[in-house]
Amino acid sequence: MANLSMEARIELETRDLQPTEVRELFLDNCRSSTIEGLTDQYVELETLSMINLGLTSLKGFPSYPKLRSLEISDNKLSGELEYLKGCPNIASLKICNNRITDIAALQPLKLFANLSSLDLIECPIADGEKYRDEIFSALPQLTFLDGIDREGNAEPDSDEDYELDEEDED
């Protein structure tokens, strides 16, 4: 399936469903540098995963008022998060291993009052010395950054549990 276009993958994933019946859509590993085939028809969409597509732009991202979880990790995005404005209820956003280099690229996320979990692991911004403090300060609505809260506690159902376990072994 890795060689499918985004449009072909959407068709495959939704083949027996009406657009209004689609609640989850997993388009991981198909190929597209831009948003293609996603339309506003998927009004009930709550979870969307577009990992490792080769995305360089979010221009044309549809409005999904019910979208709560968006995964766009392992792409080539350096920003353009303002194109997500039609998805005001995003609570979890994973943009790991993209080209996010500074706080300015994250400014559009201030508008997402429900955003409680943001993952930026393996983005250049995460290499900064005061990275966590700067992100929590810029986005005060966040509870978790990279699966860890401000006090160092792991997010429930997070992959980051191992970091806390390592400390316990001393």
DRENMIMI-230391 format. One record per atom (N, C-alpha, C, O): residue in one letter; atom name; y, x, z. Coordinates in Angstrom, 1 decimal. Atoms other than C-alpha are relative to their C-alpha. Layout:
// residues N
a_CA_Y_X_Z
...
END
This chain:
// residues 170
m_N_-1.2_0.8_0.0
m_CA_0.0_0.0_0.0
m_C_1.3_0.8_0.0
m_O_2.4_0.3_-0.2
a_N_-1.1_-0.9_-0.1
a_CA_2.3_3.0_0.3
a_C_0.9_0.0_-1.2
a_O_2.1_0.4_-1.2
n_N_-0.8_-0.1_1.2
n_CA_3.4_2.8_-3.3
n_C_0.6_-1.3_-0.4
n_O_1.3_-1.4_-1.5
l_N_-0.6_1.3_0.4
l_CA_4.4_-0.8_-3.3
l_C_1.6_0.0_0.2
l_O_2.1_0.7_1.1
s_N_-1.5_0.2_-0.2
s_CA_8.1_-1.7_-3.8
s_C_0.2_-0.9_1.2
s_O_-0.7_-1.6_1.7
m_N_-0.3_0.9_-1.1
m_CA_9.8_-3.6_-1.0
m_C_-0.2_-1.4_-0.4
m_O_-0.8_-2.2_0.4
e_N_0.2_1.4_0.4
e_CA_9.8_-6.8_-3.0
e_C_-1.4_-0.3_-0.1
e_O_-1.8_-1.4_0.3
a_N_1.4_0.3_0.1
a_CA_6.1_-6.5_-3.8
a_C_-0.6_-0.1_1.4
a_O_-1.5_-0.9_1.6
r_N_0.6_0.0_-1.4
r_CA_5.3_-5.8_-0.1
r_C_0.4_-1.3_0.7
r_O_-0.4_-1.9_1.4
i_N_-0.4_1.3_-0.6
i_CA_7.3_-8.9_1.0
i_C_-0.8_-1.1_-0.6
i_O_-1.3_-2.0_0.2
e_N_0.9_1.0_0.6
e_CA_5.4_-11.0_-1.5
e_C_-1.4_0.0_0.6
e_O_-2.0_-1.0_0.8
l_N_1.4_-0.2_-0.6
l_CA_2.1_-9.6_-0.2
l_C_-0.1_-0.5_1.4
l_O_-1.0_-1.2_1.8
e_N_0.0_0.3_-1.4
e_CA_3.0_-10.1_3.4
e_C_0.3_-1.5_0.3
e_O_-0.2_-2.1_1.3
t_N_-0.4_1.4_-0.2
t_CA_4.3_-13.7_2.9
t_C_-0.7_-1.0_-0.9
t_O_-0.3_-2.1_-1.0
r_N_0.6_0.7_1.1
r_CA_2.0_-14.9_0.2
r_C_-0.4_-1.5_0.3
r_O_-0.3_-2.3_-0.6
d_N_0.4_1.4_-0.3
d_CA_0.7_-18.1_1.9
d_C_0.9_-0.8_0.9
d_O_0.6_-1.8_1.4
l_N_-1.0_0.6_-0.9
l_CA_3.8_-18.9_3.9
l_C_1.3_-0.4_-0.8
l_O_1.7_0.3_-1.7
q_N_-1.4_0.3_0.5
q_CA_7.1_-20.7_3.1
q_C_0.9_1.0_0.8
q_O_0.6_1.4_1.9
p_N_-1.0_-0.9_-0.7
p_CA_10.1_-18.5_4.0
p_C_0.3_-0.4_1.4
p_O_0.5_0.4_2.3
t_N_-0.4_0.5_-1.3
t_CA_10.9_-20.7_6.9
t_C_-1.1_0.0_1.0
t_O_-0.9_-0.2_2.2
e_N_1.2_-0.2_-0.9
e_CA_7.4_-20.1_8.4
e_C_-0.2_1.4_0.5
e_O_-1.0_1.7_1.4
v_N_0.2_-1.5_-0.3
v_CA_7.8_-16.3_8.6
v_C_0.8_0.3_1.2
v_O_2.0_0.2_1.3
r_N_-0.7_-0.4_-1.2
r_CA_8.5_-15.1_12.1
r_C_0.0_1.5_0.2
r_O_0.8_2.1_0.8
e_N_0.2_-1.4_-0.1
e_CA_7.3_-11.5_11.7
e_C_-0.2_0.6_-1.4
e_O_-0.8_-0.1_-2.2
l_N_0.1_-0.6_1.3
l_CA_7.6_-9.2_8.7
l_C_-0.2_1.5_0.2
l_O_0.8_2.2_0.7
f_N_0.2_-1.4_-0.1
f_CA_6.1_-5.7_8.5
f_C_-0.1_0.6_-1.3
f_O_-1.0_0.4_-2.1
l_N_-0.2_-0.6_1.3
l_CA_7.2_-3.7_5.5
l_C_-0.2_1.5_0.0
l_O_0.2_2.2_-0.9
d_N_0.1_-1.5_-0.2
d_CA_6.3_-0.2_6.8
d_C_-0.7_0.7_-1.2
d_O_-1.7_0.1_-1.8
n_N_0.6_-0.9_1.0
n_CA_5.5_2.5_4.3
n_C_0.1_-0.4_-1.5
n_O_-0.5_0.2_-2.3
c_N_-0.2_0.3_1.4
c_CA_6.5_0.7_1.1
c_C_1.2_0.9_-0.4
c_O_1.8_1.6_0.4
r_N_-1.0_-0.9_0.6
r_CA_9.1_2.4_-1.1
r_C_1.3_-0.7_-0.4
r_O_1.2_-1.6_-1.3
s_N_-1.3_0.5_0.4
s_CA_12.8_1.5_-1.3
s_C_1.1_0.7_0.7
s_O_1.1_0.9_1.9
s_N_-1.2_-0.7_-0.6
s_CA_16.1_3.3_-0.7
s_C_1.1_-1.0_0.4
s_O_2.0_-0.7_1.1
t_N_-1.0_1.1_-0.3
t_CA_18.0_0.0_-0.5
t_C_-0.8_-1.3_0.4
t_O_-2.0_-1.4_0.2
i_N_0.6_1.3_-0.4
i_CA_17.4_-3.5_0.8
i_C_-0.3_-0.8_-1.3
i_O_0.7_-1.2_-2.0
e_N_0.4_0.7_1.2
e_CA_15.5_-5.3_-2.0
e_C_-1.0_-1.1_0.4
e_O_-2.0_-0.8_1.0
g_N_0.9_1.1_-0.1
g_CA_13.8_-8.7_-1.9
g_C_0.1_-0.8_1.3
g_O_-0.5_-1.9_1.5
l_N_-0.3_0.8_-1.2
l_CA_14.9_-9.7_1.6
l_C_1.1_-0.9_-0.2
l_O_2.2_-0.6_-0.7
t_N_-1.0_1.0_0.3
t_CA_16.8_-12.9_1.5
t_C_0.3_-0.8_1.3
t_O_-0.4_-0.7_2.3
d_N_-0.4_0.9_-1.1
d_CA_18.6_-15.3_3.9
d_C_-1.0_-1.1_0.3
d_O_-0.9_-1.8_1.2
q_N_0.9_1.1_-0.1
q_CA_15.7_-17.7_3.4
q_C_-1.0_0.1_1.2
q_O_-1.5_-0.9_1.7
y_N_0.9_-0.3_-1.2
y_CA_13.7_-16.1_6.3
y_C_0.7_-0.3_1.3
y_O_0.9_0.5_2.1
v_N_-0.9_0.3_-1.1
v_CA_15.8_-18.0_8.8
v_C_-0.7_0.0_1.4
v_O_0.0_0.1_2.4
e_N_0.7_0.0_-1.2
e_CA_13.1_-18.0_11.5
e_C_-0.5_1.4_0.4
e_O_-1.2_1.6_1.4
l_N_0.4_-1.4_-0.2
l_CA_12.5_-14.2_11.3
l_C_0.5_0.5_1.4
l_O_1.6_0.5_1.7
e_N_-0.3_-0.5_-1.4
e_CA_12.3_-12.7_14.9
e_C_-0.3_1.5_0.1
e_O_0.4_2.2_0.8
t_N_0.4_-1.4_0.0
t_CA_10.7_-9.3_14.2
t_C_-0.1_0.5_-1.4
t_O_-0.8_-0.1_-2.3
l_N_0.0_-0.7_1.3
l_CA_11.3_-7.0_11.2
l_C_-0.3_1.5_0.2
l_O_0.5_2.1_0.9
s_N_0.3_-1.4_-0.1
s_CA_9.7_-3.6_10.8
s_C_0.1_0.6_-1.4
s_O_-0.6_0.1_-2.4
m_N_-0.1_-0.7_1.3
m_CA_10.8_-1.3_7.9
m_C_0.0_1.5_0.3
m_O_0.9_2.2_0.0
i_N_0.2_-1.4_-0.4
i_CA_9.5_2.1_9.1
i_C_-0.4_0.7_-1.3
i_O_-1.3_0.3_-2.1
n_N_0.4_-0.9_1.1
n_CA_9.3_4.9_6.5
n_C_0.0_-0.6_-1.4
n_O_-0.9_-0.5_-2.1
l_N_-0.2_0.6_1.3
l_CA_10.7_3.2_3.5
l_C_0.7_1.0_-1.0
l_O_0.6_0.9_-2.2
g_N_-0.9_-0.8_0.8
g_CA_13.1_5.9_2.4
g_C_1.4_-0.6_-0.1
g_O_2.2_-0.2_-1.0
l_N_-1.3_0.6_0.1
l_CA_16.1_3.7_3.1
l_C_1.1_1.0_0.2
l_O_1.1_1.8_1.2
t_N_-1.2_-0.8_-0.1
t_CA_19.4_5.4_2.6
t_C_1.2_-0.9_0.3
t_O_2.3_-0.5_0.7
s_N_-1.1_1.0_-0.2
s_CA_21.5_2.2_3.0
s_C_-0.5_-1.3_0.5
s_O_-1.6_-1.7_0.2
l_N_0.3_1.3_-0.5
l_CA_21.5_-1.1_4.8
l_C_0.9_-1.1_-0.7
l_O_0.9_-2.2_-0.3
k_N_-0.9_1.0_0.7
k_CA_24.0_-2.7_2.4
k_C_-0.9_-1.1_-0.5
k_O_-1.9_-0.9_-1.1
g_N_0.7_1.2_0.4
g_CA_22.9_-6.2_1.6
g_C_-1.0_-0.6_1.0
g_O_-1.8_-1.5_0.6
f_N_0.9_0.5_-1.0
f_CA_21.0_-6.7_4.8
f_C_0.3_-1.5_0.3
f_O_1.4_-1.8_0.6
p_N_-0.3_1.4_-0.1
p_CA_20.6_-10.5_5.1
p_C_0.3_-0.4_1.5
p_O_0.1_0.3_2.4
s_N_-0.3_0.6_-1.3
s_CA_21.7_-12.7_8.0
s_C_-1.3_-0.6_0.6
s_O_-1.9_-1.5_-0.1
y_N_1.1_0.5_-0.7
y_CA_18.9_-13.4_10.4
y_C_0.4_-0.3_1.5
y_O_0.2_0.5_2.3
p_N_-0.5_0.4_-1.3
p_CA_20.3_-15.3_13.4
p_C_-1.0_0.1_1.2
p_O_-0.7_0.3_2.3
k_N_1.1_0.0_-1.1
k_CA_16.9_-15.3_15.3
k_C_-0.6_1.3_0.1
k_O_-1.5_1.5_1.0
l_N_0.6_-1.4_-0.1
l_CA_16.1_-11.6_14.7
l_C_0.2_0.6_1.3
l_O_1.4_0.7_1.7
r_N_-0.1_-0.6_-1.4
r_CA_15.4_-10.0_18.1
r_C_-0.5_1.5_0.0
r_O_0.0_2.3_0.8
s_N_0.5_-1.4_0.0
s_CA_13.5_-6.8_17.1
s_C_0.0_0.5_-1.4
s_O_-0.5_-0.1_-2.3
l_N_-0.1_-0.6_1.3
l_CA_14.3_-4.5_14.3
l_C_-0.4_1.5_0.1
l_O_0.2_2.2_0.9
e_N_0.5_-1.4_0.1
e_CA_12.5_-1.2_13.5
e_C_0.3_0.6_-1.3
e_O_-0.2_0.1_-2.4
i_N_-0.4_-0.6_1.2
i_CA_14.1_1.0_10.9
i_C_-0.1_1.5_0.2
i_O_0.7_2.3_-0.4
s_N_0.3_-1.4_-0.3
s_CA_12.7_4.4_12.1
s_C_-0.5_0.7_-1.3
s_O_-1.0_0.0_-2.2
d_N_0.6_-0.9_1.0
d_CA_11.7_7.3_9.8
d_C_0.6_-0.4_-1.4
d_O_-0.2_-0.4_-2.4
n_N_-0.7_0.2_1.3
n_CA_14.3_6.6_7.0
n_C_1.0_1.0_-0.1
n_O_0.9_2.1_0.5
k_N_-1.0_-1.0_0.3
k_CA_17.3_8.4_5.8
k_C_1.4_-0.6_0.3
k_O_2.4_-0.2_-0.5
l_N_-1.2_0.7_-0.3
l_CA_20.0_6.3_7.4
l_C_1.0_0.9_0.8
l_O_0.5_1.5_1.8
s_N_-1.0_-0.7_-0.7
s_CA_23.2_7.9_8.6
s_C_1.0_-0.9_0.7
s_O_1.9_-0.4_1.4
g_N_-0.9_0.9_-0.6
g_CA_25.0_4.8_9.7
g_C_-0.2_-1.4_-0.7
g_O_-1.3_-1.9_-0.9
e_N_0.0_1.3_0.7
e_CA_26.0_1.5_8.0
e_C_-0.6_-1.1_0.9
e_O_-1.0_-2.1_0.3
l_N_0.6_1.1_-0.8
l_CA_24.9_-0.5_11.0
l_C_0.9_-1.2_0.1
l_O_0.4_-2.3_0.6
e_N_-0.8_1.2_0.1
e_CA_27.8_-2.9_10.4
e_C_-0.7_-1.0_-0.9
e_O_-0.3_-2.2_-0.8
y_N_0.7_0.9_0.9
y_CA_25.5_-4.4_7.7
y_C_-1.0_-0.9_0.8
y_O_-1.6_-1.8_0.2
l_N_0.9_0.8_-0.8
l_CA_23.4_-5.8_10.6
l_C_0.8_-1.2_0.7
l_O_0.2_-1.9_1.5
k_N_-0.8_1.0_-0.8
k_CA_26.3_-8.1_11.8
k_C_-0.5_-1.4_-0.1
k_O_-0.2_-2.3_0.7
g_N_0.5_1.3_0.1
g_CA_24.5_-11.2_10.5
g_C_-1.3_-0.2_0.9
g_O_-2.0_-1.3_0.7
c_N_1.1_0.1_-0.9
c_CA_21.8_-10.6_13.1
c_C_0.5_0.3_1.5
c_O_0.1_1.2_2.1
p_N_-0.6_-0.2_-1.3
p_CA_23.7_-11.1_16.4
p_C_-0.9_0.0_1.2
p_O_-0.4_0.4_2.3
n_N_0.9_0.1_-1.2
n_CA_20.7_-11.6_18.6
n_C_-1.0_1.2_0.1
n_O_-2.0_1.1_0.9
i_N_0.9_-1.2_-0.1
i_CA_19.0_-8.2_18.1
i_C_0.0_0.5_1.4
i_O_1.1_0.8_2.0
a_N_0.2_-0.5_-1.3
a_CA_17.7_-7.1_21.5
a_C_-0.6_1.4_0.0
a_O_-0.3_2.2_0.9
s_N_0.7_-1.3_0.1
s_CA_15.6_-4.1_20.4
s_C_0.2_0.5_-1.4
s_O_-0.1_-0.1_-2.4
l_N_-0.3_-0.6_1.3
l_CA_16.7_-1.7_17.7
l_C_-0.6_1.4_0.1
l_O_-0.2_2.2_1.0
k_N_0.6_-1.4_0.0
k_CA_14.6_1.4_16.9
k_C_0.4_0.6_-1.4
k_O_0.1_0.2_-2.4
i_N_-0.5_-0.8_1.2
i_CA_16.3_3.9_14.5
i_C_-0.3_1.4_0.2
i_O_0.4_2.3_-0.2
c_N_0.5_-1.4_-0.2
c_CA_14.3_7.0_15.4
c_C_-0.1_0.7_-1.3
c_O_-0.3_0.1_-2.3
n_N_0.3_-0.9_1.2
n_CA_14.1_9.9_13.0
n_C_0.8_-0.5_-1.2
n_O_0.3_-0.6_-2.3
n_N_-1.0_0.2_1.1
n_CA_17.2_9.0_10.9
n_C_1.0_1.0_0.1
n_O_0.9_2.0_0.8
r_N_-1.1_-1.0_0.1
r_CA_20.4_10.9_10.2
r_C_1.2_-0.4_0.8
r_O_2.3_-0.1_0.4
i_N_-1.1_0.4_-0.9
i_CA_22.5_9.4_13.0
i_C_0.5_1.3_0.7
i_O_-0.3_1.8_1.5
t_N_-0.4_-1.2_-0.6
t_CA_24.7_12.3_14.1
t_C_1.1_-0.2_1.1
t_O_1.3_0.8_1.9
d_N_-1.1_0.2_-1.0
d_CA_27.5_10.8_16.2
d_C_0.2_-1.4_0.5
d_O_-0.3_-2.4_-0.1
i_N_-0.2_1.3_-0.7
i_CA_28.7_8.0_18.4
i_C_0.7_-1.0_-1.0
i_O_0.4_-2.2_-1.0
a_N_-0.8_0.8_0.9
a_CA_31.0_6.7_15.6
a_C_-1.0_-0.9_-0.9
a_O_-0.7_-2.0_-1.2
a_N_1.0_0.8_0.8
a_CA_27.9_5.6_13.6
a_C_-0.6_-1.1_0.7
a_O_-1.1_-2.1_0.1
l_N_0.6_1.0_-0.8
l_CA_26.8_3.5_16.5
l_C_1.0_-1.1_0.4
l_O_0.6_-2.1_1.1
q_N_-1.1_0.9_-0.5
q_CA_30.2_1.7_17.1
q_C_-0.3_-1.5_-0.4
q_O_0.0_-2.4_0.4
p_N_0.2_1.4_0.3
p_CA_29.1_-1.5_15.2
p_C_-1.0_-0.7_1.0
p_O_-1.0_-1.9_1.1
l_N_0.9_0.6_-1.0
l_CA_26.4_-2.0_17.9
l_C_0.7_-0.6_1.2
l_O_0.1_-1.3_2.0
k_N_-0.7_0.5_-1.1
k_CA_29.1_-2.8_20.4
k_C_0.1_-1.6_-0.1
k_O_0.2_-2.3_0.9
l_N_-0.1_1.4_0.2
l_CA_29.2_-6.3_18.9
l_C_-1.3_-0.8_0.3
l_O_-1.3_-2.0_0.4
f_N_1.3_0.7_-0.3
f_CA_25.5_-7.0_19.8
f_C_-0.2_-0.1_1.5
f_O_-0.7_0.8_2.2
a_N_0.0_0.3_-1.5
a_CA_25.8_-8.5_23.3
a_C_-1.4_0.0_0.5
a_O_-1.6_0.3_1.7
n_N_1.4_0.1_-0.5
n_CA_22.0_-9.0_23.5
n_C_-0.8_1.3_-0.2
n_O_-1.9_1.4_0.3
l_N_0.7_-1.2_0.3
l_CA_21.1_-5.4_22.5
l_C_-0.3_0.7_1.4
l_O_0.6_1.2_2.1
s_N_0.4_-0.6_-1.3
s_CA_19.2_-4.1_25.6
s_C_-0.8_1.3_-0.2
s_O_-0.9_2.1_0.7
s_N_0.8_-1.2_0.2
s_CA_17.0_-1.4_24.0
s_C_0.3_0.6_-1.3
s_O_0.2_0.0_-2.4
l_N_-0.3_-0.8_1.2
l_CA_17.9_1.3_21.5
l_C_-0.8_1.3_0.1
l_O_-0.8_2.0_1.1
d_N_0.8_-1.2_0.2
d_CA_15.7_4.1_20.3
d_C_0.6_0.9_-1.1
d_O_0.7_0.5_-2.2
l_N_-0.6_-1.0_0.9
l_CA_17.3_7.2_18.7
l_C_-0.7_1.3_0.0
l_O_-0.2_2.3_-0.5
i_N_0.8_-1.3_-0.1
i_CA_14.6_9.8_19.3
i_C_-0.1_0.6_-1.4
i_O_-0.3_-0.1_-2.4
e_N_0.1_-0.8_1.3
e_CA_14.5_12.5_16.6
e_C_1.2_-0.2_-0.9
e_O_1.1_0.2_-2.1
c_N_-1.2_0.1_0.8
c_CA_18.0_11.6_15.3
c_C_0.9_1.2_0.5
c_O_0.8_1.6_1.7
p_N_-0.8_-1.2_-0.4
p_CA_20.5_14.6_15.4
p_C_0.9_-0.3_1.2
p_O_1.1_0.6_2.1
i_N_-0.9_0.3_-1.1
i_CA_22.7_12.7_17.9
i_C_-0.8_0.2_1.3
i_O_-0.1_0.5_2.4
a_N_0.8_-0.2_-1.3
a_CA_19.8_12.9_20.5
a_C_-0.1_1.4_0.5
a_O_-0.5_1.6_1.6
d_N_0.0_-1.4_-0.4
d_CA_20.2_16.7_20.6
d_C_1.2_0.3_0.9
d_O_1.2_1.4_1.5
g_N_-1.2_-0.3_-0.7
g_CA_23.6_16.5_22.3
g_C_-0.3_0.1_1.5
g_O_-1.2_-0.5_2.1
e_N_0.2_-0.3_-1.4
e_CA_23.9_17.8_25.9
e_C_0.2_-1.3_0.9
e_O_-0.5_-1.5_1.8
k_N_-0.3_1.1_-0.8
k_CA_25.4_14.6_27.3
k_C_-0.3_-1.3_-0.8
k_O_0.3_-2.4_-0.6
y_N_0.4_1.1_0.9
y_CA_23.7_12.3_24.8
y_C_-0.2_-1.3_0.7
y_O_0.4_-2.3_0.4
r_N_0.3_1.2_-0.6
r_CA_22.4_9.7_27.2
r_C_1.2_-0.6_0.7
r_O_1.4_-1.8_0.6
d_N_-1.2_0.5_-0.6
d_CA_25.6_9.4_29.2
d_C_1.0_-0.6_-1.0
d_O_1.6_-1.6_-0.8
e_N_-0.9_0.4_1.1
e_CA_27.6_9.1_26.0
e_C_-0.4_-1.4_-0.6
e_O_0.4_-2.2_-0.8
i_N_0.5_1.3_0.6
i_CA_25.4_6.3_24.6
i_C_0.1_-1.1_0.9
i_O_0.6_-2.2_0.6
f_N_-0.1_1.1_-1.0
f_CA_25.2_4.3_27.8
f_C_1.5_-0.4_0.2
f_O_1.8_-1.5_0.5
s_N_-1.4_0.3_-0.2
s_CA_29.0_4.6_28.1
s_C_0.6_-0.8_-1.2
s_O_1.3_-1.7_-1.0
a_N_-0.5_0.6_1.2
a_CA_29.7_3.6_24.5
a_C_-0.6_-1.4_-0.2
a_O_0.0_-2.3_-0.8
l_N_0.7_1.3_0.2
l_CA_27.2_0.7_24.6
l_C_-0.5_-0.5_1.4
l_O_-1.7_-0.4_1.7
p_N_0.4_0.4_-1.4
p_CA_27.3_-0.7_28.2
p_C_-1.0_-1.1_0.1
p_O_-1.6_-1.3_1.2
q_N_1.0_1.1_-0.1
q_CA_25.1_-3.7_27.3
q_C_-1.4_0.6_0.0
q_O_-2.4_-0.2_0.3
l_N_1.4_-0.6_0.0
l_CA_22.1_-1.3_26.9
l_C_-0.6_0.1_1.4
l_O_0.0_0.5_2.4
t_N_0.8_-0.2_-1.2
t_CA_19.4_-1.3_29.6
t_C_-0.9_1.2_-0.2
t_O_-1.0_2.0_0.7
f_N_0.9_-1.1_0.3
f_CA_17.1_1.2_27.8
f_C_0.5_0.8_-1.2
f_O_0.9_0.2_-2.2
l_N_-0.2_-0.9_1.1
l_CA_17.7_4.2_25.6
l_C_-1.2_0.9_-0.1
l_O_-1.6_1.6_0.8
d_N_1.2_-0.8_0.2
d_CA_14.7_5.9_24.1
d_C_-1.1_-0.4_1.0
d_O_-1.9_0.5_1.4
g_N_1.0_0.4_-0.8
g_CA_12.5_3.8_26.3
g_C_0.2_0.3_1.5
g_O_-0.8_0.0_2.3
i_N_-0.3_-0.3_-1.4
i_CA_14.1_4.9_29.6
i_C_1.3_-0.6_0.4
i_O_2.3_-0.5_-0.3
d_N_-1.3_0.6_-0.5
d_CA_16.8_3.2_31.7
d_C_0.9_1.1_0.6
d_O_0.5_2.3_0.6
r_N_-1.0_-0.9_-0.5
r_CA_19.8_4.8_33.3
r_C_-0.5_0.8_1.2
r_O_-0.1_1.9_1.5
e_N_0.6_-0.7_-1.1
e_CA_17.7_5.7_36.4
e_C_-1.2_0.8_-0.3
e_O_-1.8_1.4_0.6
g_N_1.2_-0.7_0.4
g_CA_14.8_7.2_34.5
g_C_-1.2_-0.7_0.0
g_O_-2.3_-0.2_-0.1
n_N_1.1_0.8_0.0
n_CA_12.5_4.3_34.7
n_C_-0.4_-0.4_-1.4
n_O_0.4_-0.7_-2.3
a_N_0.5_0.4_1.3
a_CA_10.3_3.5_31.7
a_C_0.1_-1.5_-0.3
a_O_0.0_-2.3_0.6
e_N_-0.1_1.3_0.4
e_CA_10.8_0.4_29.7
e_C_-1.4_-0.6_0.0
e_O_-2.4_0.0_-0.4
p_N_1.3_0.6_0.1
p_CA_7.9_-2.1_30.1
p_C_-0.5_0.0_-1.4
p_O_0.2_-0.3_-2.3
d_N_0.7_-0.1_1.3
d_CA_5.4_-1.8_27.2
d_C_0.6_1.1_-0.8
d_O_0.6_1.0_-2.1
s_N_-0.6_-1.1_0.8
s_CA_7.2_1.4_26.2
s_C_-1.0_1.1_-0.2
s_O_-2.0_1.3_0.6
d_N_0.8_-1.2_0.3
d_CA_5.6_4.5_24.7
d_C_0.4_1.2_0.8
d_O_-0.2_2.2_0.8
e_N_-0.6_-1.2_-0.7
e_CA_7.7_6.7_27.0
e_C_-0.6_0.2_1.4
e_O_-0.2_1.1_2.1
d_N_0.5_-0.1_-1.3
d_CA_5.5_6.2_30.1
d_C_-0.5_1.5_0.3
d_O_-0.5_1.9_1.5
y_N_0.5_-1.3_-0.2
y_CA_4.1_9.7_29.6
y_C_1.0_1.0_0.6
y_O_0.6_1.9_1.3
e_N_-1.0_-0.9_-0.5
e_CA_7.4_11.4_30.4
e_C_0.1_-0.1_1.5
e_O_0.3_0.9_2.2
l_N_0.0_0.1_-1.4
l_CA_7.4_10.0_33.9
l_C_-1.3_0.5_0.6
l_O_-1.2_1.1_1.7
d_N_1.3_-0.6_-0.5
d_CA_3.7_10.9_34.4
d_C_0.1_1.5_0.2
d_O_-0.5_2.0_1.1
e_N_-0.1_-1.4_-0.1
e_CA_4.5_14.5_33.7
e_C_0.7_0.5_1.3
e_O_0.3_1.5_1.8
e_N_-0.7_-0.3_-1.2
e_CA_6.9_14.6_36.6
e_C_-0.8_-0.1_1.2
e_O_-0.7_0.7_2.2
d_N_0.8_0.3_-1.2
d_CA_4.4_13.2_39.0
d_C_-1.1_1.1_0.2
d_O_-1.7_1.2_1.3
e_N_1.1_-0.9_-0.1
e_CA_1.9_16.0_38.3
e_C_0.4_1.3_0.8
e_O_-0.5_2.1_1.1
d_N_-0.5_-1.2_-0.7
d_CA_4.0_18.7_40.1
d_C_-0.6_0.1_1.4
d_O_-0.3_1.1_2.1
END
